[in-house]
């Protein structure tokens, strides 16, 4: 009984946490998409301004001036220790390169090499001018939810991503801890139930033995027959009255008839 209760509790917790996890994933996807869109719009606005007014502010071109400001923003994000990671990519001869990345709290940015093969991943889509959210696995084997947006003025793309393990970890821990707590709670409840019910069970067993002994001494027995389903119950003394050992066979109406002389 205890094992069954534990299994039921664990299943309920798992289903609940799975539902909450899916809701959390949907919310995370929306947040990533909003982050990527807002950052892309902000960087593109700065780039347009630099194109018009910042030609002489930097030894390079206006795009270089923009990227310096973006780097300052990424450094601020790293200081906040957010779970999201921002990556800016640009085209290269063989695919694309990672120009800049924030580290994020999960630290997976170190898995991004400076040059990546062109695939149908978030970087490729952003550089094609597409916008959206997708799930993908990077070269280091890490799984991510990633939102991608183009930055038209710079001819670059931006990716906002977070590790799936970062989203999943709290729910796995919640299921484990809840299961442990439920297990101890059920074990405690069973111990209390047994402590309360044991005296009642003992008294009931004494009453049953006393009734059986009284029937043996008085040479009487009792029986119950459920005519609807055919179930028949004999007390031990009924068996003895018919010359049988107590509970030696399943009592049935047919078995009763076989004990009657023709």
N, C-alpha and C positions, 0 to 999 in steps of 0.2 A: 504493500500500500504506500509506504514511504517513497519507494523508488518511483512509483507511478505519479505521485504528487510532484516529486522533484522534476520528472520529465515534462509534466504538463506546465509547470512554472517556467522551466527553461524554454520550452517551445513558445509560450506566450511572450516571454521577454525577447526572444529572438525575432519573432514576428513584429513586435512593437518597435524594436530597435532598427529592424530592416526598413520598416515604413518611415521612421524618423530619419534614417540615413538617406533614403531616396529623396525625402523632402529637403534635407540639408544639401544634397548634391544639386538639386534644381536651384536652390537659392544661391549656392556657390557659383553655378554657371551664370546666373543672371548678374551676380556681383562682378565676376570676371569680365563679362561682356561690357558692363557699364564702365568698369575701370579701364579696359582697353580703349573703348570709344572716347571716354573723357580725356585720357592721356594723349591719344592720337590727335584729337581736336586741339588740345592745348599746345602740343609740340608743333602742329602744323600752323597754328596761329602765330607762334613765336617765329617759326621759320619764314612765314610771309613777311612779318615785320622786319626781320633781319635782312631779307632780300632787298627791302626798300630803304632801310636806314642804317644797316650795320656793315657796310662794305669795308669801312676803314677801321672798325673796332677790333679787328683780329688780323693777324698776319696771314691767315688763310682766307677762305671765302666766307660768305654769309652762313653757309651750312655748317662750317666749323664753329662759328660763333654760337650757333644754335645748339650744337652738340655739347659745347662746354656748359651751357645753362642746363641742358638735360642731365648731364653728369652730376651737376650740383643737386638736382632734384632726386636722382637715383641714390646719391649718398645720403640724403635726408631720409629716404625710404628705408635704407639699410639700418640707419640709426633707430628707426621705429621698430624694427624687428618684425615686420608683417609677414604673414604666411604666403602672401602673393609675391610672385617674382615677375619682374618686367624685363623684357628682352627687346632690343632694337636690332633689326637685321637689314642688310642691304645686299644687292645682287653682286655676284662675282662671275668670273668667266665660266666656272664649272658648277655653279649653284648659287650659294649665298654665304655670307659671313656674318658672324655675330659681332656687331659693332660695340654694343654696350649691354650690360646686364646688371640688375640689382640682385642681391644674394638671397633675400627672403629669409625667413626664420628656419626653413627646412634645409637650407644650404645646398640644394641640388644644382645651383647654378654652376658649380664646379664641374659638373658632368657635361657641360656644353663645350665642345671644341671650338676653336676660332673659325674653322671652316667645315661646313657640313654639305653632304651630297644633296642635290636638289631632289626632293621627294614631294609627295602630295600631303605634306604636313602643314602645320599652322604657319610656318615662315614662308613656305612656298605660296600658300594661299594669300597671305597678306601682301606679298610682293606682286601678286597678280591683281591686286585691287579688290580682293574679296574681304568680307566681314562675316564673322560667325564664331561659333564655339565648337570644339571637337575634343575627343579623347585620343591620346596617342602615347606611344612609348618611345623614349629617346634612346640615343646610342648606348647609354649606360644602363639600360633596362628599367629605368624609372617610369612609372605611369603618371600621366598628368591629365588634368582638364585644362585646356588652353583656349583663350579668346584671342582672336587675331583681327587687326585693323591695319589698313594702309595709311601711310603718311605721304600724301601726294606731292607736297612741295619739296620734300627731301628725296623722294623716290625710294623711301624705305618702308619698312613695316614694323609694327610693334605687337608683341605677344604678352598677354597677362596670363600667368598660369599658376597652378598650385598642385602639389603632389596629391594623388589619390590616397596614399597612405596617411597623409596629414588629415584628410577629411574622415577617413575610416577609423583611425586609431581611437578617438573618444568613444565611438559606439562599440567597438570590440571590447574596450575596457569596461564599458557600462554593462554589457551582457555578462562578462566574466564576474564582475563584482556583485551584480544583482543575483546571479546564479548562486554564488557562494553565500550571500546573505539569506537568500530564499532557502537554501539547503539547511543552514543552521536554524532558521526559523521553523522549518517543517520538523526537523529532528527534535527541537525543543517542544513543539506542540504535541508530537507523538509521545514524548516522554511524560509530559503532563497528563495527556489523555490516559496513558496506561496506568499512571499512578492513581488517577481518580477512578478509573473503571475496574482496576484489578480487584478491589474488595467486592464490588458488585458481581463480577464474574465468579469469584470464589464462592460467594453465597448462593449464586444460581447453580453452580456445579454441585454444591452440597445438597441443595433442594432436589436436584435431579437424582442424585445417588440415593437420597432418602426415599424418594418416591419409588425408585426401582427396587429398593430393598423391602419396602412395605408391600409392593405387589408380589415379590417373591415369597414373602412369609404368608400372605393371604391367599396365594395361588390365584390371583386375578390379574388381568392385564387390560390394556386399553389400545384402541386402534383408531386411525383416522383415514377416511377414504374420500378422495376428491373425485366425485363421479364424472365431472366434466372432462378432466384430463387423465383420469385413471390412476393417479398417484395414490399409493397406499402405504401407510406407515404402521408398523407393529411395534409395541413395546417389547422388551426382552422377554417378559413373562408370557406373552402371546406365543412366541416361538417355542417356549418350553411346554406350554399347554398342548401344542400340536406335535410335540416330540422332536423338535428341532433345536439345534444350537442357536443361541441369540445372534441375530444379524448374519446368519450363515448364508442367506441368499436374499435377493431383492424381493421384497414383499409385493405381490401383485394379486389382483382378483383371481386370475387364472391359477396362481400358486395356491391360493386359499381353497379353490374348488377341488384341486388335486388331493387335498388332505381329507376331503369328505368321502365317506364310504358311498359306493354307488347306490 
